[in-house]
Amino acid sequence: MKRIALILTIAALAGCGADGAPFTPNASLGLSVGSGGVSTDASVGASNGTVSVGVGI
């Protein structure tokens, strides 16, 4: 939980855009059900059109 909060905080700070175009934060969640069971994935990041940074969990 602390890790997710830290990542969201960093993404929000990156979204401030202190110099140049502002970064737009983004996030996604996924859930897959298959013969191997249920699996989840999540990612957070930020992009300004030219540069994109993100972390997948």
N, C-alpha and C positions, 0 to 999 in steps of 0.2 A: 504494500500500500504506500509506503514511504517512497518507493522507487517511482511509482506512477505519479505521485504528487510532485516529486522533483522534476520529472520529465515535463509535466504540464506547466510547471512554473517556468522552466527554461523556454518552453515554446511560447508562453505568454510574453516573456521578456523579449524574445526574438521578434515577436509581433509588433513591438513598439516602433521599430524602424527609425532609430536615432539619426541615421545619415542615409540619404538616398530613399529609394522606394521602400515602403513599409512591407514587412514580411506578413504574410497571411497564414495564420495557424490552421492546421488541418488534423483530423483524427479519423480513425476507422476501427471498427470492431468486426470480428467474424466468428462464426460458429459453423462447424462442419460435423455432419453425422454420417458415419460410414460403417463398414463391416469391422473396422478396428476400434470403434467407439466414437466418442464425442471429442472434438478438439476445438480449441479456441485460439484466436490470435488478435492482436491489437497493435496499432501503430499510431504515433503522433509525430508531427513535424511542422515545418514552416517553409514557405516559398515566397519569393518576390518576383517570380517569372523567369529570372536568370539563374538564380541559385536556389537549390532546394536541400533542406536538411531534414532528417527524420530518424526515428528509432522504432524498430519493430520488437514487440515483446512476445 
